[in-house]
Amino acid sequence: MSAHANLERRRQAIYGWLLLSPALLLLSVFAFYPTMATLWSSLFSRGTRRNPVEYIGTGNYTELFSDPTFWIVVKNNLLYAGVTIPVSIGIALAMALWANGKIRARSFVRTAYFTPTVLPMIAAANLWLFFYTPGLGVLDQIGSVFGLPAVNWLGQPETALWAIIIVTIWKEAGFFMIFYLAALQTIPEDLKEAADIEGTSRWTYTRRIVLPLLMPTTLFIAVNALINSVKLIDHLFILTKGGPSNASKLLLYYIWEMAFAFFDSPQAAAMTILVIGVLAIVAAVQFLYLDKRTHYQ
């Protein structure tokens, strides 16, 4: 009996590994191996004709931490993530609650909110140039009606990053709204009927029933928004190119700049490993701590 149980357990294990093997193979080729190769590359110096490549250990990381531009970029990215993530989620939730209600032209409203998401990143950035162009853009045209002077939204450090943030919120809120809409469809109608029988107000029903049931979706959206906050680069190429004076430069753009503009691949690899490390910590917190608290057991 014991031998039969062991044989059955081995068969189940082999079956499980066979199911996992395609995904494991793809992850190994496109995720694990590039990560290890990047980590290995970050431990060597940049090779030149006079100074060949040599092993320097954590030298690239030390040099990176002493680079003032790196800390400006980190600060920009923290501000960018700290504003875009909560604001995008809040707007997406509000739009989903409204678009899920019994309103006129509900399909049109949902389509209108989702439209920015389907636009390519480069096209969206070019579209916003019509808003931000000094003197000719829509914003300055509106401001001129009230006698306000023209503003170079993308050309001055005080407003460049905020202009990028607005574009990101405009583009991501509609995308996140789709997830909330899908989650709202799964909430049983019985709960709303029971709340109506009890005389519960709409606000109390939303706060005590809808929002807790949407917490897994909110966590999923928050993680995706965090990932998006460190991979923005398209808009920067069109709108600011990280300027002026690094005021709108973000991590991925700085990594690209290091690798392909300054040809310093080891420094770019070191920054990449740091970004991967931060995202890995966030993923661990999500799976080990937050995921258990956002689902009803």
KANORDA-V349315 format. One record per helix or strand of 3 or more residues. SS is the DSSP state (2 for helix, 1 for strand). FROM is the first residue (numbers start at 1). LEN is the number of residues. If there is no record, write none. Layout:
SS_FROM_LEN / SS_FROM_LEN
//
This chain:
2_2_40 / 2_59_7 / 2_68_32 / 2_106_13 / 2_121_12 / 2_138_8 / 2_157_29 / 2_189_9 / 2_202_12 / 2_215_15 / 2_234_6 / 2_251_11 / 2_265_29
//
